[in-house]
């Protein structure tokens, strides 16, 4: 594996990992939105899985000490590249952020604060705004408007039962996980290419915090901006294509 732009050895509060595969049209916007966070104690790791469209050139154009670019020498596929991200992450908390999404400025600050002040919480996620390829708003919510039942802390297994019996109300790109939770589980299961992130939500946290927010990754405790999740062509699971590994 080859890496570029190393950071110092001090462990950051959170590792933001962006798995990429032919994401040149949008990855620059995703990276910029992370680098512009009001919370600065993070590392940003872009892990590329064999892009051939100029993705690497886009990433290399950024000059920031918090950014590392890693190129896989062999294709790992979507779940494999997510696990490669986890292997490289050094922060106390981890976020796997999609290459075509946009993070609101207060996102990391609000979610890291929740994890740091509530040790029993294994992960935190939020509602998102869905956008099209041009940034136009398709929906103000990931699934539907959050209810009072959605907000606050939840037992992980009970919450998982709700996921499998109803709509998927968790946008993977909005999740920030406690590192020890992910390590305990051994990462994402490659046998579950379409639902690998659901296993983490099931077995990992004993509690889940779901703040009411307007952004795909930004808790509504701040109105400084709206995070957005790019809608992909085809069914929601189409992004878990075996050949690729972008978010």
LINJOBEL-V265311 format. One record per pair of residues at least 12 apart in sequence whose C-alpha atoms are under 8 Angstrom apart, sorted by the first residue. I is the first residue (numbers start at 1). J is the second residue. Records with the same first field share a line. If there is no record, write none. Layout:
I=J  J
//
This chain:
1=70  71  72  73
2=70  71  72  73
3=68  69  70  71
4=68  69  70
5=64  65  66  67  68  69
6=65  66  67  68
7=43  65  66  67  68
11=90  91  92
12=41  42  43  90  91  92
13=41  42  91  92  93  112
14=41  42  43  90  91  92  93  94  95  112
15=42  43  44  45  89  90  91  92  93  94  95
16=34  42  43  44  45  89  94  95  96  97
17=44  45  46  47  85  86  89  94  95  96  97
18=44  45  46  47  85  96  97  98  99  246  247
19=46  47  48  49  81  82  85  96  97  98  99  245  246  247
20=46  47  48  49  51  55  98  99  245  246  247
21=48  49  50  51  55  244  245  246
22=50  51  52  53  54  55  246
23=51  53  55  99  100  246
24=53  54  55  56  58
26=99  100  101
27=55  58  59  99  100  101
28=58  59
29=100  101  102
30=98  99  100  101  102  103
31=59
33=102  103  104  105
34=102  103  105
36=105
37=104  105  106  107  108  109
38=105  106  108  109
39=106  108  109
42=66  91
43=66  67  68  91
44=66  67  68
45=67  68  69  70  85  88  89
46=59  67  68  69  70
47=69  70  71  72  81  84  85
48=69  70  71  72  81
49=71  72  73  74  75  76  77  81  244  245  246
50=71  72  73  74  75
75=243
76=245
77=241  242  243  244  245
78=193  240  241  242  243  244  245  246  247
79=188  189  190  193  196  245
80=190  245
81=245
82=96  188  245
83=187  188
86=187
91=179
92=178  179  180
93=112  176  177  178  179
94=176  177  178  179
95=173  174  175  176  177
96=172  173  175  176
97=172  173  174  247
98=173  246  247
99=246  247
100=229  230  247
101=173  227  228  229  230
102=216  227  228  229
103=215  216  217  218  226  227  228
104=215  216  217  218  224  225  226  227  228
105=218  224  225  227
106=218  219  222  224  225
107=217  218  219
108=218
110=218  219  221
111=124  125  176  219
112=176
115=178
120=205  206  207
121=153  178  205  206  207  208  209
122=177  178  181  204  205  206  207  208
123=175  176  177  178  201  205  207  208  209
124=175  176  177  208  209  210
125=170  171  174  175  176  208  209  210  211  217
126=170  171  174  175  210  211  212  213  215  216  217  218  219
127=141  142  146  169  170  171  174  210  211  212  213  214  215  216  217  218  219
128=140  141  142  171  174  213  214  215  216  217  218  227  228  229
129=141  142  214  215  216  226  227  228  229
130=142  216  228  229  230  231
131=228  229  230  231
132=230  231  232
133=230  231
135=230
140=214
141=214  215  216
142=169  170  171  216
143=167  168  169
144=169
146=212
150=210  211  212
151=209  210  211  212
152=208  209  210  211
153=207  208  209  210
154=206  207  208  209
155=205  206  207  208
156=201  202  203  204  205  206  207  208
157=201  202  203  206
159=202  208
160=198  201  202
171=216
172=197
173=216  217  229  247
174=216  217  218
175=217
181=204  205
182=200  204
184=204
185=200  203  204
187=200
188=200
193=240  242
194=237  240
214=226  227
215=227  228
216=228  229
//
